[in-house]
Each structure stands twice: as structure tokens, then as C-alpha cells.
Amino acid sequence: MAVLVADDVSRTYGETVALNGVSLDVSEGEIFGLVGPNGAGKTTPVRALTGTTEVDGRVELFGKPPKSVDGERIGLLPQDFDPPERLTPRELLAYFGGLYDDPEPTDALLEAVGMDGNGDTYYENLSGGQQRRTCVATALVNDPDLLVVDEPTTGIDPAGRRQLWQLLSGLAADGTTIFITTHYMEEAEELADRVGLLADGELVALDTPSALIETYGGDSLLYVDGEFEADISAHLDYDCSLADGQLTFRNVPPTDIGGIVTQVEAAGTVDSLTWTDPDLEDVYLELTEKSPERRSLGVTEVSER
Ligand SMILES: Nc1ncnc2c1ncn2[C@@H]1O[C@H](COP(=O)(O)OP(=O)(O)OP(=O)(O)O)[C@@H](O)[C@H]1O
């Protein structure tokens, strides 16, 4: 059963269309990532899911409207969560724990988010990343069945971010459903089972990261730098382009790289090779840099790039 359902959800603020007919569902134990540029509308579904803004369309959590769901089942980290500065992480977690029937132990929460060494420092004296880790812990205090986190790792260093990915993956493996918004494409690609891409309030793509990359990510590229004659391509069995002393080969299988180098070296010298595979960032740029008009014409094929 879907834990979370949004069906044809729209929200306008005055003249601004924040969400336009967004439909998605998230299954138990799934991590769903929502990505999109600033102002694309990512926070608006978070508010709709947690019943803090009214929307047109249907939103259900555990088969009920958000406001009817037992708060014990939901963990929320708002984007702009700003706890009292003169509390320590330990005091904050104790405070939030007091709001629930069976809170998680504070020490375990501090350790889970990598804050066990700073549990007694005033919030105002923590670094930005340490503050955000503390905020993540507050969303976990009730061991929620559904965790909704809006840009949870903003400001957290790469190692800390990976630690939180592991934490979230572990929670999902144990059955927690996770809805996460992020600006980090690596985070969405690594963490999310499926990713929805919002642009101008519309969900322009929704699939697994690998399927999105396959559909929209574009070509793998092999760059060969060296000294070549202008007619080098005539000596090669592979299509390529030559610009600024660099040969570019598109979509060659990795197993062909050795053969390409051998052919290029027969007609020039090779200084270096660079290989790039498309990733979710390419998908993001491909889909978000188009105007709404071009997207509505379905102009998203790789060949259009
Ligand atoms: N309370 C509000 N009043 C008026 N406009 C709003 C309000 N909340 C959001 N908006 C507008 O709705 C649109 C979507 O905002 P939203 O916060 O959902 O975007 P976002 O994708 O989360 O952005 P960011 O990545 O910058 O956090 C924006 O144009 C924003 O200005």
C-alpha cells in the first residue's frame, strides 16, 4: 500500500503557481527524492504532506488526510527549522522527545547523526553543519513510520552527508518511508529509490535514478588529448570530433578504449584520456534548463542537446 499519495495537487500563492497538478505516491520503505531549482515548488508538497498548507487535489498519508494522521507516525524536518539557540542538542532532543509517547534515547540519536561529541554545546555555538545534524535528529526522535525531510543535509560536510545517507538508508531498510527534497543530485542519485523532478511547479520526470539517466542523461564521452593531424578522423574506425587539440568520442563501449588509443597513436600521440558518464545532474540540467513551452512540446530527447 502507498504510504503517501498526492493526486493532482496544485497550489497557487496569488499569481504564483507553486504546484501544478502534481501526482505521485510513495510506498512503504521507499526513499523518494524530490529535486528541482530554487522556487520550483519542492517545499510546497512538504507543507501539503504535513498539513501546514491547504492545496487543491488529494493528499493522503497512511490512507488519511494529513491532519487526521497520528503525529507519532510522522517525523518532519522543515527547511527553515530554527530551534531555540540557548538549548544544547541534548536538551533539544529531550524537549522534542517529551512530545511523544516512546522517544528514542537521546544518546543514540546524537550518535546516529554524528553529534555525540557536541551534545552539550549551545545550539548557537554549533557550526552550521552541526546545527543541521541536530535538526535531523529532532525529526527522528519518535522513530517515525514516515520521515519528511526538506533539504536535510544542506551545510553538512561530505563525510557527514554520507553518514546521514547511511542512517536514512538503514531506516528505510527497516521499513521507514522517506520523502526527501534536496539540491544535491549526488544525494538523490545515491539515496533515492525514485526521484521526481519539479520545474516551475510541474513534475516533469519521475523514475528511478538509473532510468532517468538512461532516458535524459545524454551520452557517455571519451576525451582524448594529444597531438593530432587535422585529418586524424580519417585514420580511425570510430566517429569523433576534433576541437582545440581534443578528440571527443560519444557512447563508445569502455572495452573499445584500448583499440581507440591504439588507432590514435598510429596517427598521432596521446597525452591523456578522460571518460565521463552521464549522471543525475545531467538529467537535472537537461530538464530544468528548458522553458515550460519546450517541455510541454516534449522536447526533452537527448538528440535535442
Ligand atoms: N507563503 C508563500 N507566499 C507566497 N508565495 C510563496 C509562498 N510559499 C512559496 N511561495 C512561492 O511558491 C513557489 C514555490 O516555492 P517553494 O518554497 O515550494 O520552492 P522550493 O522549490 O522549495 O524552493 P527552494 O529550493 O528555493 O527552497 C516560489 O515561487 C515561492 O516564491
The ligand as a Gaussian input file, in Angstrom:
#p B3LYP/6-31G(d) Opt

LIG

0 1
 N        3.764000      31.623000       1.608000
 C        4.020000      31.980000       0.357000
 N        3.538000      33.130000      -0.164000
 C        3.756000      33.479000      -1.437000
 N        4.495000      32.745000      -2.308000
 C        5.009000      31.601000      -1.860000
 C        4.808000      31.150000      -0.520000
 N        5.441000      29.964000      -0.365000
 C        6.022000      29.675000      -1.558000
 N        5.741000      30.652000      -2.454000
 C        6.192000      30.680000      -3.867000
 O        5.901000      29.428000      -4.436000
 C        6.947000      28.999000      -5.304000
 C        7.469000      27.655000      -4.837000
 O        8.066000      27.816000      -3.569000
 P        8.744000      26.591000      -2.794000
 O        9.218000      27.133000      -1.485000
 O        7.838000      25.422000      -2.778000
 O       10.001000      26.275000      -3.755000
 P       11.279000      25.374000      -3.483000
 O       11.447000      24.510000      -4.675000
 O       11.159000      24.671000      -2.178000
 O       12.444000      26.442000      -3.437000
 P       13.910000      26.363000      -2.746000
 O       14.687000      25.321000      -3.470000
 O       14.453000      27.734000      -3.003000
 O       13.712000      26.052000      -1.302000
 C        8.008000      30.100000      -5.263000
 O        7.796000      30.934000      -6.380000
 C        7.696000      30.840000      -3.976000
 O        8.057000      32.213000      -4.085000

